[in-house]
């Protein structure tokens, strides 16, 4: 259900800060620093990790023989999964700084941790590493 909300157009119309819509708000210098720090920390980390996975997949696909192609494809898929988690985390992060106006007209500001993104990333990582172990053991059986 959360993913459906992430795909709705213009969520900035629902988010408010100091009675301004998120699209038209003028942020203070301190708020800008806070938002930029969160973007550098979270969004940058996910993007760097995904780029690292894509790079490693490219190295495996270019340097090693055809029997390692499945491992390269696994790392490319893992990188794509991290990019999807990054997009979800960005959506959640945007709601961290703004309050949402309910249907009754009252503003609500709730702090929410990034627990959902952590759970999804953990499941993705465990699945990727289990697949990597299975593919490595399969390589050993083929030899």
DSSP file (Angstrom, degrees, kcal/mol; ACC not computed):
  #  RESIDUE AA STRUCTURE BP1 BP2  ACC     N-H-->O    O-->H-N    N-H-->O    O-->H-N    TCO  KAPPA ALPHA  PHI   PSI    X-CA   Y-CA   Z-CA
    1    1 A X     >        0   0    0      0, 0.0     4,-1.4     0, 0.0     3,-0.2   0.000 360.0 360.0 360.0 -37.4    0.0    0.0    0.0
    2    2 A X  H  >  +     0   0    0      1,-0.2     4,-1.6     2,-0.2     5,-0.1   0.862 360.0  56.8 -62.8 -36.1    2.9    2.4    0.8
    3    3 A X  H  > S+     0   0    0      1,-0.2     4,-1.0     2,-0.2    -1,-0.2   0.860 102.5  54.7 -65.2 -34.7    4.3    1.9   -2.7
    4    4 A X  H >4 S+     0   0    0     -3,-0.2     3,-0.5     1,-0.2     4,-0.3   0.899 107.8  49.6 -64.7 -39.9    1.0    3.0   -4.3
    5    5 A X  H >< S+     0   0    0     -4,-1.4     3,-1.1     1,-0.2    -1,-0.2   0.834 105.1  58.9 -66.9 -31.5    1.2    6.2   -2.3
    6    6 A X  H 3< S+     0   0    0     -4,-1.6    -1,-0.2     1,-0.2    -2,-0.2   0.765 104.0  51.8 -67.9 -24.6    4.8    6.7   -3.5
    7    7 A X  T << S+     0   0    0     -4,-1.0    -1,-0.2    -3,-0.5    -2,-0.2   0.434  81.5 114.4 -94.4   0.6    3.7    6.7   -7.1
    8    8 A X  S <  S-     0   0    0     -3,-1.1     3,-0.4    -4,-0.3     2,-0.1  -0.454  73.6-107.0 -71.0 143.2    1.0    9.4   -6.7
    9    9 A X  S    S+     0   0    0      1,-0.2    -1,-0.1    -2,-0.1    -2,-0.1  -0.438  88.1   1.8 -72.7 144.9    1.6   12.6   -8.6
   10   10 A X    >   +     0   0    0     -2,-0.1     3,-1.5     1,-0.1     4,-0.3   0.908  58.9 176.3  51.0  63.9    2.6   15.8   -6.7
   11   11 A X  G >> S+     0   0    0     -3,-0.4     3,-1.3     1,-0.3     4,-1.0   0.668  70.6  81.4 -67.4 -12.6    2.8   14.6   -3.1
   12   12 A X  G 34 S+     0   0    0      1,-0.3    10,-1.4     2,-0.2    11,-0.5   0.726  79.6  65.9 -65.3 -19.7    4.1   18.2   -2.4
   13   13 A X  G <4 S+     0   0    0     -3,-1.5    -1,-0.3     1,-0.2    -2,-0.2   0.778 105.0  42.8 -72.2 -24.7    0.4   19.4   -2.4
   14   14 A X  T <4 S+     0   0    0     -3,-1.3    87,-1.5    -4,-0.3     2,-0.4   0.706 101.5  81.3 -90.2 -21.7   -0.3   17.3    0.7
   15   15 A X  E  <  -A  100   0A   0     -4,-1.0     7,-2.1    85,-0.2     2,-0.3  -0.694  59.7-176.8 -94.4 136.6    2.9   18.2    2.6
   16   16 A X  E     -AB  99  21A   0     83,-3.7    83,-3.5    -2,-0.4     2,-0.3  -0.941  18.0-172.1-133.3 151.5    3.1   21.5    4.5
   17   17 A X  E >  S- B   0  20A   0      3,-2.2     3,-1.4    -2,-0.3    81,-0.1  -0.953  83.3 -10.8-142.0 122.0    5.7   23.4    6.5
   18   18 A X  T 3  S-     0   0    0     -2,-0.3     3,-0.1     1,-0.3    -1,-0.0   0.905 129.1 -56.0  52.4  46.2    4.7   26.5    8.4
   19   19 A X  T 3  S+     0   0    0      1,-0.2     2,-0.4     6,-0.0    -1,-0.3   0.593 115.2 113.9  65.6  14.7    1.3   26.5    6.6
   20   20 A X  E <  S-B   17   0A   0     -3,-1.4    -3,-2.2     6,-0.0    -1,-0.2  -0.896  73.2-109.7-111.4 144.4    2.9   26.6    3.2
   21   21 A X  E >>  -B   16   0A   0     -2,-0.4     3,-0.8    -5,-0.2     4,-0.8  -0.379  33.8-112.4 -64.3 152.7    2.7   23.8    0.6
   22   22 A X  T 34 S+     0   0    0     -7,-2.1     3,-0.3   -10,-1.4    -9,-0.1   0.795 115.3  57.6 -61.0 -28.6    6.0   22.0    0.1
   23   23 A X  T 34 S+     0   0    0    -11,-0.5    -1,-0.3    -8,-0.2   -10,-0.1   0.850 115.5  33.2 -69.2 -33.5    6.3   23.4   -3.4
   24   24 A X  T <4 S+     0   0    0     -3,-0.8    -1,-0.2     2,-0.1    -2,-0.2   0.326  87.7 120.4-109.6   7.3    6.1   27.0   -2.4
   25   25 A X     <  -     0   0    0     -4,-0.8     2,-0.7    -3,-0.3    -7,-0.1  -0.470  53.9-142.8 -76.9 143.6    7.8   27.0    1.0
   26   26 A X        -     0   0    0     -2,-0.2     2,-0.2     0, 0.0    -2,-0.1  -0.932  23.0-146.6-104.4 114.2   10.9   29.2    1.6
   27   27 A X        -     0   0    0     -2,-0.7     2,-0.1     1,-0.1   -10,-0.0  -0.504   9.5-121.0 -84.4 147.8   13.2   27.2    3.8
   28   28 A X     >  -     0   0    0     -2,-0.2     4,-2.3     1,-0.1     5,-0.2  -0.349  31.6-105.3 -76.1 166.4   15.5   28.8    6.3
   29   29 A X  H  > S+     0   0    0      1,-0.2     4,-2.1     2,-0.2     5,-0.2   0.879 121.9  52.2 -61.6 -37.8   19.3   28.3    6.1
   30   30 A X  H  > S+     0   0    0      2,-0.2     4,-2.0     1,-0.2    -1,-0.2   0.895 109.7  48.0 -67.2 -40.0   19.2   25.9    9.0
   31   31 A X  H  > S+     0   0    0      2,-0.2     4,-2.5     1,-0.2    -2,-0.2   0.887 110.3  52.4 -67.4 -38.6   16.4   23.8    7.4
   32   32 A X  H  X S+     0   0    0     -4,-2.3     4,-2.7     2,-0.2     5,-0.2   0.907 108.8  50.0 -62.5 -41.8   18.3   23.7    4.1
   33   33 A X  H  X S+     0   0    0     -4,-2.1     4,-2.3     2,-0.2    -1,-0.2   0.912 111.3  49.6 -62.1 -42.3   21.4   22.4    5.9
   34   34 A X  H  X S+     0   0    0     -4,-2.0     4,-2.0     2,-0.2    -2,-0.2   0.917 113.0  45.6 -63.7 -44.6   19.4   19.7    7.6
   35   35 A X  H  X S+     0   0    0     -4,-2.5     4,-2.3     1,-0.2    -2,-0.2   0.919 113.6  49.1 -66.9 -43.4   17.7   18.6    4.4
   36   36 A X  H  X S+     0   0    0     -4,-2.7     4,-2.7     1,-0.2     5,-0.2   0.887 109.8  52.0 -64.5 -37.8   21.0   18.6    2.4
   37   37 A X  H  X S+     0   0    0     -4,-2.3     4,-2.4    -5,-0.2    -1,-0.2   0.913 110.3  48.3 -64.7 -41.4   22.7   16.6    5.2
   38   38 A X  H  X>S+     0   0    0     -4,-2.0     4,-2.7     2,-0.2     5,-0.7   0.900 112.3  49.3 -65.1 -39.6   20.0   14.0    5.1
   39   39 A X  I  <>S+     0   0    0     -4,-2.3     5,-2.0     2,-0.2     4,-0.4   0.923 112.5  47.1 -65.8 -43.6   20.2   13.8    1.3
   40   40 A X  I  <5S+     0   0    0     -4,-2.7     5,-0.3     3,-0.2    -2,-0.2   0.920 117.8  43.1 -62.2 -42.9   24.0   13.4    1.4
   41   41 A X  I  X5S+     0   0    0     -4,-2.4     4,-0.7    -5,-0.2    -2,-0.2   0.970 128.7  20.2 -70.3 -54.6   23.9   10.8    4.1
   42   42 A X  I  X5S+     0   0    0     -4,-2.7     4,-2.1    -5,-0.2     5,-0.2   0.966 128.9  38.4 -86.4 -57.0   21.0    8.6    3.0
   43   43 A X  I  ><S+     0   0    0     -5,-0.7     4,-2.3    -4,-0.4    -3,-0.2   0.914 118.3  49.9 -64.9 -41.7   20.4    9.1   -0.7
   44   44 A X  H  ><S+     0   0    0     -5,-2.0     4,-2.8     1,-0.2     5,-0.2   0.888 109.1  52.3 -62.9 -39.2   24.1    9.4   -1.5
   45   45 A X  H  X S+     0   0    0     -4,-0.7     4,-2.2    -5,-0.3    -1,-0.2   0.916 110.8  46.5 -65.0 -42.5   24.9    6.2    0.3
   46   46 A X  H  X S+     0   0    0     -4,-2.1     4,-2.5     2,-0.2    -2,-0.2   0.919 114.1  47.8 -65.7 -42.3   22.3    4.2   -1.5
   47   47 A X  H  X S+     0   0    0     -4,-2.3     4,-2.7     2,-0.2     5,-0.2   0.924 112.2  49.2 -65.6 -44.2   23.4    5.6   -4.9
   48   48 A X  H  X S+     0   0    0     -4,-2.8     4,-2.2     1,-0.2    -1,-0.2   0.900 112.0  49.2 -62.0 -40.0   27.1    4.9   -4.2
   49   49 A X  H  X S+     0   0    0     -4,-2.2     4,-2.2    -5,-0.2    -2,-0.2   0.928 111.7  48.0 -65.1 -44.4   26.2    1.4   -3.1
   50   50 A X  H  X S+     0   0    0     -4,-2.5     4,-2.5     1,-0.2    -2,-0.2   0.909 111.5  50.3 -63.5 -41.8   24.2    0.7   -6.2
   51   51 A X  H  X S+     0   0    0     -4,-2.7     4,-2.6     1,-0.2    -1,-0.2   0.888 109.2  52.3 -63.2 -38.4   26.9    2.1   -8.4
   52   52 A X  H  X S+     0   0    0     -4,-2.2     4,-2.4    -5,-0.2    -1,-0.2   0.901 109.9  48.3 -62.6 -41.0   29.4   -0.1   -6.7
   53   53 A X  H  X S+     0   0    0     -4,-2.2     4,-2.3     2,-0.2    -2,-0.2   0.908 112.3  48.3 -66.5 -41.9   27.2   -3.1   -7.4
   54   54 A X  H  X S+     0   0    0     -4,-2.5     4,-2.3     2,-0.2    -2,-0.2   0.906 111.9  50.2 -63.7 -41.0   26.8   -2.2  -11.0
   55   55 A X  H  X S+     0   0    0     -4,-2.6     4,-2.3     2,-0.2    -2,-0.2   0.924 111.2  47.5 -63.5 -44.6   30.6   -1.7  -11.4
   56   56 A X  H  X S+     0   0    0     -4,-2.4     4,-2.6     1,-0.2    -1,-0.2   0.897 110.8  52.4 -64.6 -38.6   31.4   -5.0   -9.8
   57   57 A X  H  X S+     0   0    0     -4,-2.3     4,-2.6     1,-0.2    -1,-0.2   0.906 109.5  49.8 -61.9 -41.3   28.8   -6.7  -12.1
   58   58 A X  H  X S+     0   0    0     -4,-2.3     4,-2.2     2,-0.2     5,-0.2   0.903 110.0  50.4 -64.8 -40.6   30.4   -5.1  -15.1
   59   59 A X  H  X>S+     0   0    0     -4,-2.3     4,-2.8     2,-0.2     5,-0.5   0.935 112.3  47.1 -61.6 -46.4   33.8   -6.3  -14.0
   60   60 A X  H  X5S+     0   0    0     -4,-2.6     4,-1.2     1,-0.2    -2,-0.2   0.918 114.5  46.8 -62.4 -43.2   32.6   -9.8  -13.5
   61   61 A X  H  <5S+     0   0    0     -4,-2.6    -1,-0.2    -5,-0.2    -2,-0.2   0.835 119.5  39.1 -69.7 -31.9   30.8   -9.8  -16.9
   62   62 A X  H  <5S+     0   0    0     -4,-2.2    -2,-0.2    -5,-0.2    -1,-0.2   0.855 124.2  32.6 -86.6 -36.8   33.8   -8.4  -18.8
   63   63 A X  H  <5S+     0   0    0     -4,-2.8    -3,-0.2    -5,-0.2    -2,-0.1   0.893 106.5  65.0 -92.0 -42.8   36.7  -10.2  -17.2
   64   64 A X  S  <<S-     0   0    0     -4,-1.2     5,-0.0    -5,-0.5     0, 0.0  -0.259  85.6 -96.3 -85.2 169.7   35.5  -13.6  -16.2
   65   65 A X    >   -     0   0    0      1,-0.1     3,-2.0    -2,-0.0     4,-0.2  -0.150  45.8 -89.2 -77.6 175.8   34.3  -16.5  -18.4
   66   66 A X  G >  S+     0   0    0      1,-0.3     3,-1.5     2,-0.2     4,-0.3   0.732 119.5  70.3 -62.0 -24.9   30.7  -17.3  -19.3
   67   67 A X  G 3  S+     0   0    0      1,-0.3    -1,-0.3     2,-0.1     3,-0.3   0.696  98.3  51.7 -68.6 -15.2   30.3  -19.5  -16.2
   68   68 A X  G X> S+     0   0    0     -3,-2.0     4,-1.9     1,-0.2     3,-0.6   0.407  79.7  97.2 -97.6   1.1   30.4  -16.4  -14.0
   69   69 A X  H <> S+     0   0    0     -3,-1.5     4,-2.6     1,-0.3     5,-0.2   0.850  78.6  57.4 -60.8 -34.7   27.7  -14.5  -15.9
   70   70 A X  H 3> S+     0   0    0     -4,-0.3     4,-1.9    -3,-0.3    -1,-0.3   0.867 106.2  49.9 -65.1 -34.1   25.0  -15.5  -13.5
   71   71 A X  H <> S+     0   0    0     -3,-0.6     4,-2.1     2,-0.2    -2,-0.2   0.910 110.7  49.4 -70.0 -41.6   27.0  -14.0  -10.6
   72   72 A X  H  X S+     0   0    0     -4,-1.9     4,-2.0     1,-0.2    -2,-0.2   0.908 111.1  49.5 -61.4 -41.9   27.4  -10.7  -12.6
   73   73 A X  H  X S+     0   0    0     -4,-2.6     4,-2.4     1,-0.2    -1,-0.2   0.867 107.8  55.3 -64.9 -36.1   23.7  -10.7  -13.4
   74   74 A X  H  X S+     0   0    0     -4,-1.9     4,-2.5     1,-0.2    -2,-0.2   0.929 108.8  46.4 -61.7 -45.6   23.0  -11.2   -9.7
   75   75 A X  H  X S+     0   0    0     -4,-2.1     4,-2.2     2,-0.2    -1,-0.2   0.858 111.7  51.5 -68.3 -33.9   25.1   -8.2   -8.7
   76   76 A X  H  X S+     0   0    0     -4,-2.0     4,-2.0     2,-0.2    -1,-0.2   0.912 111.9  46.8 -66.0 -41.6   23.4   -6.1  -11.4
   77   77 A X  H  X S+     0   0    0     -4,-2.4     4,-2.2     2,-0.2    -2,-0.2   0.890 110.6  52.5 -65.5 -39.9   20.0   -7.2  -10.1
   78   78 A X  H  X S+     0   0    0     -4,-2.5     4,-2.1     1,-0.2    -2,-0.2   0.903 108.5  50.8 -62.9 -41.5   21.1   -6.4   -6.5
   79   79 A X  H  X S+     0   0    0     -4,-2.2     4,-2.0     2,-0.2    -2,-0.2   0.896 109.2  50.5 -62.5 -40.8   22.2   -2.9   -7.6
   80   80 A X  H  X S+     0   0    0     -4,-2.0     4,-1.9     1,-0.2    -2,-0.2   0.889 109.1  52.1 -64.4 -38.6   18.8   -2.3   -9.3
   81   81 A X  H  X S+     0   0    0     -4,-2.2     4,-2.2     1,-0.2    -2,-0.2   0.893 107.8  51.3 -63.7 -39.3   17.1   -3.4   -6.1
   82   82 A X  H  X S+     0   0    0     -4,-2.1     4,-2.2     1,-0.2    -1,-0.2   0.881 107.3  53.6 -65.9 -37.4   19.2   -1.0   -4.0
   83   83 A X  H  X S+     0   0    0     -4,-2.0     4,-2.0     2,-0.2    -1,-0.2   0.900 108.4  49.7 -62.4 -39.6   18.1    1.8   -6.4
   84   84 A X  H  X S+     0   0    0     -4,-1.9     4,-2.1     2,-0.2    -2,-0.2   0.906 110.6  49.2 -65.1 -41.0   14.5    1.0   -5.9
   85   85 A X  H  X S+     0   0    0     -4,-2.2     4,-2.6     1,-0.2    -1,-0.2   0.876 108.5  55.5 -63.9 -36.3   15.0    1.0   -2.1
   86   86 A X  H  X S+     0   0    0     -4,-2.2     4,-2.2     2,-0.2    -2,-0.2   0.902 106.7  49.2 -62.2 -42.1   16.7    4.4   -2.6
   87   87 A X  H  X S+     0   0    0     -4,-2.0     4,-2.0     2,-0.2    -1,-0.2   0.909 112.6  47.5 -64.6 -41.0   13.7    5.8   -4.3
   88   88 A X  H  X S+     0   0    0     -4,-2.1     4,-2.3     1,-0.2    -2,-0.2   0.903 111.3  51.1 -65.1 -40.6   11.4    4.6   -1.6
   89   89 A X  H  X S+     0   0    0     -4,-2.6     4,-2.6     1,-0.2    -2,-0.2   0.866 108.3  52.3 -66.1 -36.0   13.8    6.0    1.1
   90   90 A X  H  X S+     0   0    0     -4,-2.2     4,-2.0     2,-0.2    -1,-0.2   0.911 108.4  50.7 -65.7 -41.5   13.7    9.4   -0.7
   91   91 A X  H  X S+     0   0    0     -4,-2.0     4,-1.0     1,-0.2    -2,-0.2   0.933 113.6  44.8 -60.2 -45.6    9.9    9.4   -0.7
   92   92 A X  H  X S+     0   0    0     -4,-2.3     4,-0.5     1,-0.2     3,-0.3   0.875 110.5  55.3 -66.3 -37.1    9.9    8.6    3.0
   93   93 A X  H >X S+     0   0    0     -4,-2.6     3,-0.9     1,-0.2     4,-0.7   0.845 100.5  58.4 -66.0 -34.2   12.6   11.2    3.7
   94   94 A X  H >X S+     0   0    0     -4,-2.0     4,-0.7     1,-0.3     3,-0.6   0.856 104.7  51.4 -63.4 -34.1   10.6   13.9    2.0
   95   95 A X  H 3< S+     0   0    0     -4,-1.0    -1,-0.3    -3,-0.3    -2,-0.2   0.627  94.7  74.8 -77.1 -12.0    7.8   13.3    4.5
   96   96 A X  H << S+     0   0    0     -3,-0.9    -1,-0.2    -4,-0.5    -2,-0.2   0.842 102.4  36.5 -69.0 -33.5   10.3   13.6    7.4
   97   97 A X  H << S+     0   0    0     -4,-0.7     2,-0.3    -3,-0.6    -1,-0.2   0.649 112.6  59.9 -96.4 -17.1   10.5   17.4    7.2
   98   98 A X  S  < S-     0   0    0     -4,-0.7     2,-0.3   -81,-0.1   -81,-0.2  -0.779  73.1-129.8-114.4 156.2    7.0   18.3    6.3
   99   99 A X  E     -A   16   0A   0    -83,-3.5   -83,-3.7    -2,-0.3     2,-0.4  -0.735  21.2-128.9-100.7 154.5    3.7   17.8    8.1
  100  100 A X  E     -AC  15 108A   0      8,-2.5     8,-2.6    -2,-0.3     2,-0.6  -0.859  11.6-135.8-106.3 136.1    0.7   16.3    6.4
  101  101 A X  E     - C   0 107A   0    -87,-1.5     6,-0.2    -2,-0.4     5,-0.0  -0.806  25.5-142.3 -91.7 123.1   -2.7   18.0    6.5
  102  102 A X    >   -     0   0    0      4,-2.7     3,-1.7    -2,-0.6    -1,-0.0  -0.119  29.1 -95.7 -77.5 177.5   -5.5   15.4    7.2
  103  103 A X  T 3  S+     0   0    0      1,-0.3    -1,-0.1     2,-0.1    -2,-0.0   0.749 124.5  59.7 -66.0 -23.4   -8.9   15.3    5.7
  104  104 A X  T 3  S-     0   0    0      2,-0.2    -1,-0.3     1,-0.0     3,-0.1   0.443 118.5-110.8 -84.9   1.4  -10.2   17.1    8.8
  105  105 A X  S <  S+     0   0    0     -3,-1.7     2,-0.3     1,-0.3    -2,-0.1   0.403  77.2 127.7  88.5  -3.0   -7.9   20.1    8.1
  106  106 A X        -     0   0    0      1,-0.0    -4,-2.7    -5,-0.0    -1,-0.3  -0.690  59.3-122.1 -91.0 140.5   -5.6   19.5   11.0
  107  107 A X  E     -C  101   0A   0     -2,-0.3     2,-0.4    -6,-0.2    -6,-0.2  -0.573  25.0-165.3 -80.8 141.4   -1.9   19.2   10.5
  108  108 A X  E     -C  100   0A   0     -8,-2.6    -8,-2.5    -2,-0.3     2,-0.5  -0.994   9.1-176.4-129.0 130.4   -0.1   16.1   11.6
  109  109 A X        +     0   0    0     -2,-0.4     2,-0.4   -10,-0.2   -10,-0.1  -0.971  10.6 173.9-127.4 117.1    3.6   15.7   12.1
  110  110 A X        -     0   0    0     -2,-0.5     2,-0.4     2,-0.0    -2,-0.0  -0.980  28.7-131.7-125.0 129.7    4.8   12.3   13.0
  111  111 A X        -     0   0    0     -2,-0.4     2,-0.4   -14,-0.0   -15,-0.1  -0.673  29.3-174.3 -78.9 132.5    8.4   11.2   13.2
  112  112 A X        -     0   0    0     -2,-0.4    -2,-0.0   -20,-0.1   -17,-0.0  -0.993  15.7-138.5-131.3 128.6    8.9    8.0   11.4
  113  113 A X        -     0   0    0     -2,-0.4     3,-0.4     1,-0.1     0, 0.0  -0.248  28.5-109.5 -76.2 171.5   12.1    6.0   11.3
  114  114 A X  S  > S+     0   0    0      1,-0.2     4,-2.0     2,-0.1     5,-0.2  -0.047  75.1 128.4 -92.1  33.3   13.4    4.4    8.1
  115  115 A X  H  >  +     0   0    0      1,-0.2     4,-2.4     2,-0.2    -1,-0.2   0.851  66.8  54.9 -58.7 -39.0   12.6    0.9    9.5
  116  116 A X  H  > S+     0   0    0     -3,-0.4     4,-2.3     1,-0.2    -1,-0.2   0.925 109.6  46.5 -63.0 -43.5   10.6   -0.1    6.4
  117  117 A X  H  > S+     0   0    0      1,-0.2     4,-2.6     2,-0.2    -1,-0.2   0.881 112.1  51.8 -65.5 -37.3   13.5    0.6    4.1
  118  118 A X  H  X S+     0   0    0     -4,-2.0     4,-2.4     2,-0.2    -2,-0.2   0.905 110.0  48.4 -66.4 -41.3   15.9   -1.2    6.4
  119  119 A X  H  X S+     0   0    0     -4,-2.4     4,-2.4     2,-0.2    -2,-0.2   0.923 113.8  46.5 -64.6 -44.4   13.7   -4.3    6.4
  120  120 A X  H  X S+     0   0    0     -4,-2.3     4,-2.5     1,-0.2    -2,-0.2   0.921 114.2  47.5 -65.0 -43.6   13.4   -4.3    2.6
  121  121 A X  H  X S+     0   0    0     -4,-2.6     4,-2.5     2,-0.2    -2,-0.2   0.875 111.3  51.5 -66.4 -37.1   17.1   -3.8    2.2
  122  122 A X  H  X S+     0   0    0     -4,-2.4     4,-2.8     2,-0.2     5,-0.2   0.937 111.7  46.3 -63.4 -46.9   18.0   -6.5    4.7
  123  123 A X  H  X S+     0   0    0     -4,-2.4     4,-2.3     1,-0.2    -2,-0.2   0.904 113.4  49.9 -62.5 -41.1   15.7   -9.0    2.9
  124  124 A X  H  X S+     0   0    0     -4,-2.5     4,-2.3    -5,-0.2    -1,-0.2   0.911 113.1  46.4 -62.3 -43.2   17.2   -8.0   -0.4
  125  125 A X  H  X S+     0   0    0     -4,-2.5     4,-2.8     2,-0.2     5,-0.2   0.912 112.0  49.2 -67.8 -43.8   20.7   -8.4    0.9
  126  126 A X  H  X S+     0   0    0     -4,-2.8     4,-2.3     1,-0.2     5,-0.2   0.923 113.3  47.9 -62.3 -43.4   20.0  -11.8    2.5
  127  127 A X  H  X S+     0   0    0     -4,-2.3     4,-2.2    -5,-0.2    -2,-0.2   0.905 112.8  48.4 -62.8 -41.6   18.4  -13.0   -0.7
  128  128 A X  H  X S+     0   0    0     -4,-2.3     4,-2.4     2,-0.2    -2,-0.2   0.919 113.8  45.5 -66.3 -43.4   21.3  -11.8   -2.8
  129  129 A X  H  X S+     0   0    0     -4,-2.8     4,-2.2     2,-0.2    -1,-0.2   0.851 111.9  51.5 -71.5 -32.8   24.0  -13.3   -0.6
  130  130 A X  H  X S+     0   0    0     -4,-2.3     4,-2.3    -5,-0.2    -1,-0.2   0.913 112.1  47.6 -66.1 -41.6   22.1  -16.6   -0.3
  131  131 A X  H  X S+     0   0    0     -4,-2.2     4,-2.8    -5,-0.2    -2,-0.2   0.896 110.4  52.2 -64.7 -39.6   21.9  -16.7   -4.1
  132  132 A X  H  X S+     0   0    0     -4,-2.4     4,-2.4     2,-0.2    -2,-0.2   0.909 109.9  48.7 -62.5 -42.0   25.6  -15.8   -4.4
  133  133 A X  H  X S+     0   0    0     -4,-2.2     4,-2.4     2,-0.2    -2,-0.2   0.921 112.5  48.2 -63.3 -43.8   26.5  -18.7   -2.1
  134  134 A X  H  X S+     0   0    0     -4,-2.3     4,-2.0     1,-0.2    -2,-0.2   0.909 112.7  48.2 -64.0 -41.8   24.3  -21.1   -4.1
  135  135 A X  H  X S+     0   0    0     -4,-2.8     4,-1.8     2,-0.2    -1,-0.2   0.875 111.7  50.2 -67.0 -36.5   25.8  -19.9   -7.4
  136  136 A X  H  X S+     0   0    0     -4,-2.4     4,-1.6     2,-0.2    -2,-0.2   0.912 110.8  48.2 -67.6 -41.8   29.3  -20.3   -6.0
  137  137 A X  H  X S+     0   0    0     -4,-2.4     4,-1.7     1,-0.2    -2,-0.2   0.858 108.9  54.9 -66.0 -34.2   28.6  -23.8   -4.8
  138  138 A X  H  X S+     0   0    0     -4,-2.0     4,-1.8     1,-0.2    -1,-0.2   0.875 104.8  53.7 -65.7 -37.0   27.2  -24.6   -8.2
  139  139 A X  H  X S+     0   0    0     -4,-1.8     4,-1.0     1,-0.2    -1,-0.2   0.894 107.1  51.4 -62.0 -39.3   30.4  -23.4   -9.7
  140  140 A X  H  < S+     0   0    0     -4,-1.6     3,-0.2     1,-0.2    -2,-0.2   0.859 109.2  50.5 -66.2 -36.5   32.3  -25.8   -7.5
  141  141 A X  H  < S+     0   0    0     -4,-1.7    -1,-0.2     1,-0.2    -2,-0.2   0.836 106.8  54.8 -70.3 -33.0   30.0  -28.7   -8.5
  142  142 A X  H  <        0   0    0     -4,-1.8    -1,-0.2     1,-0.2    -2,-0.2   0.740 360.0 360.0 -73.0 -22.9   30.6  -28.0  -12.2
  143  143 A X     <        0   0    0     -4,-1.0    -1,-0.2    -3,-0.2    -2,-0.1   0.490 360.0 360.0 -75.6 360.0   34.4  -28.2  -12.0
